Amino acid sequence: MNKTFRDFIMEDLDVFFNVDEMATQHELEGDTLDLVVVDTTLEDLQGFGRDQLNASQEVFKVFKTIYVKSSEFYVPKVDSLLILDGDEFYVEEAGEEMGIIRILVSANES
């Protein structure tokens, strides 16, 4: 049987989410998962669709981008609350593409 492009992508997910490569273990909504979590700056958010993601309104917020396998989690609703490593974050953007869920979250700086 010939492999499809999607088959190759799914195999690459195992590398991307390998704790010896790019991922680290985090607790997300009570489950310990291998995630890629990136601290995100306002400059990184250029091009995001939400109007409120601009420097004048979001100066005192911390942003993170969470990447998780779609087979291990769900696409959360915008404005819902997520618990990452014991801290509360609000979902700003979320979507799934090619087996990966990308979740942009924010929290007020403490």
ZADO-1210 file (C-alpha; in nm, 4 decimals, padded with zeros to 6 digits):
<atoms>
<atom x="00.0000" y="00.0000" z="00.0000" code="MET" pos="1"/>
<atom x="00.1324" y="00.3428" z="-00.0935" code="ASN" pos="2"/>
<atom x="00.1596" y="00.6025" z="00.1789" code="LYS" pos="3"/>
<atom x="-00.0272" y="00.9270" z="00.1394" code="THR" pos="4"/>
<atom x="00.1003" y="01.2726" z="00.2292" code="PHE" pos="5"/>
<atom x="-00.1215" y="01.2616" z="00.5371" code="ARG" pos="6"/>
<atom x="00.0443" y="00.9327" z="00.6436" code="ASP" pos="7"/>
<atom x="00.3848" y="01.1012" z="00.6338" code="PHE" pos="8"/>
<atom x="00.2566" y="01.4001" z="00.8306" code="ILE" pos="9"/>
<atom x="00.1100" y="01.1743" z="01.0990" code="MET" pos="10"/>
<atom x="00.4451" y="00.9939" z="01.1321" code="GLU" pos="11"/>
<atom x="00.6228" y="01.3295" z="01.1689" code="ASP" pos="12"/>
<atom x="00.3919" y="01.4197" z="01.4571" code="LEU" pos="13"/>
<atom x="00.5650" y="01.1534" z="01.6639" code="ASP" pos="14"/>
<atom x="00.8941" y="01.3396" z="01.6128" code="VAL" pos="15"/>
<atom x="00.7460" y="01.6839" z="01.6787" code="PHE" pos="16"/>
<atom x="00.5780" y="01.5668" z="02.0005" code="PHE" pos="17"/>
<atom x="00.8732" y="01.3554" z="02.1207" code="ASN" pos="18"/>
<atom x="01.0050" y="01.4780" z="02.4588" code="VAL" pos="19"/>
<atom x="01.3590" y="01.4063" z="02.3387" code="ASP" pos="20"/>
<atom x="01.3053" y="01.6405" z="02.0431" code="GLU" pos="21"/>
<atom x="01.0695" y="01.9393" z="02.0837" code="MET" pos="22"/>
<atom x="00.7927" y="01.8541" z="02.3294" code="ALA" pos="23"/>
<atom x="00.7839" y="01.8667" z="02.7066" code="THR" pos="24"/>
<atom x="00.5365" y="01.7150" z="02.9481" code="GLN" pos="25"/>
<atom x="00.2712" y="01.9507" z="03.0773" code="HIS" pos="26"/>
<atom x="-00.0562" y="01.9145" z="03.2582" code="GLU" pos="27"/>
<atom x="-00.3427" y="02.0374" z="03.0412" code="LEU" pos="28"/>
<atom x="-00.6925" y="02.0181" z="03.1872" code="GLU" pos="29"/>
<atom x="-00.5798" y="01.7525" z="03.4354" code="GLY" pos="30"/>
<atom x="-00.4088" y="01.5249" z="03.1815" code="ASP" pos="31"/>
<atom x="-00.0318" y="01.4914" z="03.1490" code="THR" pos="32"/>
<atom x="00.0480" y="01.5308" z="02.7791" code="LEU" pos="33"/>
<atom x="00.3512" y="01.5824" z="02.5578" code="ASP" pos="34"/>
<atom x="00.3012" y="01.9392" z="02.4335" code="LEU" pos="35"/>
<atom x="00.4973" y="02.2094" z="02.2607" code="VAL" pos="36"/>
<atom x="00.4337" y="02.5301" z="02.4566" code="VAL" pos="37"/>
<atom x="00.5791" y="02.8542" z="02.3271" code="VAL" pos="38"/>
<atom x="00.5865" y="03.1904" z="02.5046" code="ASP" pos="39"/>
<atom x="00.4312" y="03.4233" z="02.2489" code="THR" pos="40"/>
<atom x="00.4925" y="03.7968" z="02.2096" code="THR" pos="41"/>
<atom x="00.2611" y="04.0599" z="02.0675" code="LEU" pos="42"/>
<atom x="00.4864" y="04.0736" z="01.7602" code="GLU" pos="43"/>
<atom x="00.4240" y="03.7000" z="01.7066" code="ASP" pos="44"/>
<atom x="00.0501" y="03.7701" z="01.7027" code="LEU" pos="45"/>
<atom x="00.0580" y="03.9846" z="01.3898" code="GLN" pos="46"/>
<atom x="-00.1976" y="03.8422" z="01.1507" code="GLY" pos="47"/>
<atom x="-00.4202" y="03.6904" z="01.4180" code="PHE" pos="48"/>
<atom x="-00.7841" y="03.7662" z="01.3451" code="GLY" pos="49"/>
<atom x="-00.9023" y="03.8987" z="01.6793" code="ARG" pos="50"/>
<atom x="-00.9130" y="04.2779" z="01.6878" code="ASP" pos="51"/>
<atom x="-00.8406" y="04.2975" z="02.0588" code="GLN" pos="52"/>
<atom x="-00.4962" y="04.1420" z="02.0150" code="LEU" pos="53"/>
<atom x="-00.3120" y="04.4726" z="01.9910" code="ASN" pos="54"/>
<atom x="-00.0518" y="04.6407" z="02.2068" code="ALA" pos="55"/>
<atom x="-00.2774" y="04.9146" z="02.3403" code="SER" pos="56"/>
<atom x="-00.5198" y="04.6675" z="02.4987" code="GLN" pos="57"/>
<atom x="-00.2962" y="04.3719" z="02.5778" code="GLU" pos="58"/>
<atom x="00.0076" y="04.5307" z="02.7441" code="VAL" pos="59"/>
<atom x="-00.0457" y="04.3467" z="03.0717" code="PHE" pos="60"/>
<atom x="-00.1159" y="04.0023" z="02.9297" code="LYS" pos="61"/>
<atom x="00.1019" y="03.6973" z="02.8869" code="VAL" pos="62"/>
<atom x="00.0436" y="03.4872" z="02.5761" code="PHE" pos="63"/>
<atom x="00.1361" y="03.1242" z="02.5103" code="LYS" pos="64"/>
<atom x="00.0821" y="02.9072" z="02.2076" code="THR" pos="65"/>
<atom x="00.0088" y="02.5429" z="02.2842" code="ILE" pos="66"/>
<atom x="00.0522" y="02.2699" z="02.0234" code="TYR" pos="67"/>
<atom x="-00.1088" y="01.9341" z="02.0986" code="VAL" pos="68"/>
<atom x="-00.1944" y="01.6258" z="01.8932" code="LYS" pos="69"/>
<atom x="-00.5576" y="01.6339" z="01.7863" code="SER" pos="70"/>
<atom x="-00.5816" y="01.2658" z="01.8779" code="SER" pos="71"/>
<atom x="-00.5074" y="01.3577" z="02.2421" code="GLU" pos="72"/>
<atom x="-00.7129" y="01.6745" z="02.2981" code="PHE" pos="73"/>
<atom x="-00.9980" y="01.8804" z="02.1589" code="TYR" pos="74"/>
<atom x="-01.0302" y="02.2229" z="01.9989" code="VAL" pos="75"/>
<atom x="-01.1450" y="02.4468" z="02.2848" code="PRO" pos="76"/>
<atom x="-01.3943" y="02.7286" z="02.2354" code="LYS" pos="77"/>
<atom x="-01.2673" y="03.0854" z="02.2142" code="VAL" pos="78"/>
<atom x="-01.3046" y="03.2669" z="02.5499" code="ASP" pos="79"/>
<atom x="-01.3156" y="02.9389" z="02.7430" code="SER" pos="80"/>
<atom x="-01.0858" y="02.8756" z="03.0375" code="LEU" pos="81"/>
<atom x="-00.7984" y="02.6228" z="03.0173" code="LEU" pos="82"/>
<atom x="-00.5747" y="02.5056" z="03.2995" code="ILE" pos="83"/>
<atom x="-00.2108" y="02.4622" z="03.1927" code="LEU" pos="84"/>
<atom x="00.0340" y="02.3451" z="03.4597" code="ASP" pos="85"/>
<atom x="-00.1999" y="02.4692" z="03.7328" code="GLY" pos="86"/>
<atom x="-00.2413" y="02.8195" z="03.5857" code="ASP" pos="87"/>
<atom x="-00.5621" y="02.9567" z="03.4335" code="GLU" pos="88"/>
<atom x="-00.5536" y="03.0837" z="03.0754" code="PHE" pos="89"/>
<atom x="-00.8234" y="03.2151" z="02.8434" code="TYR" pos="90"/>
<atom x="-00.8451" y="03.0801" z="02.4900" code="VAL" pos="91"/>
<atom x="-00.7901" y="03.3581" z="02.2359" code="GLU" pos="92"/>
<atom x="-00.7714" y="03.1416" z="01.9215" code="GLU" pos="93"/>
<atom x="-00.7879" y="02.7678" z="01.8550" code="ALA" pos="94"/>
<atom x="-00.7917" y="02.5465" z="01.5497" code="GLY" pos="95"/>
<atom x="-00.6862" y="02.2099" z="01.4130" code="GLU" pos="96"/>
<atom x="-00.4858" y="02.1376" z="01.1018" code="GLU" pos="97"/>
<atom x="-00.3197" y="01.8175" z="00.9865" code="MET" pos="98"/>
<atom x="-00.3339" y="01.6422" z="01.3223" code="GLY" pos="99"/>
<atom x="-00.2185" y="01.9373" z="01.5347" code="ILE" pos="100"/>
<atom x="-00.4320" y="02.1638" z="01.7495" code="ILE" pos="101"/>
<atom x="-00.2877" y="02.5132" z="01.7923" code="ARG" pos="102"/>
<atom x="-00.4249" y="02.7046" z="02.0919" code="ILE" pos="103"/>
<atom x="-00.3357" y="03.0650" z="02.1676" code="LEU" pos="104"/>
<atom x="-00.4030" y="03.1445" z="02.5327" code="VAL" pos="105"/>
<atom x="-00.3631" y="03.4539" z="02.7482" code="SER" pos="106"/>
<atom x="-00.3456" y="03.5408" z="03.1154" code="ALA" pos="107"/>
<atom x="-00.3013" y="03.8609" z="03.3074" code="ASN" pos="108"/>
<atom x="00.0555" y="03.9184" z="03.4205" code="GLU" pos="109"/>
<atom x="00.1055" y="03.8586" z="03.7890" code="SER" pos="110"/>
</atoms>
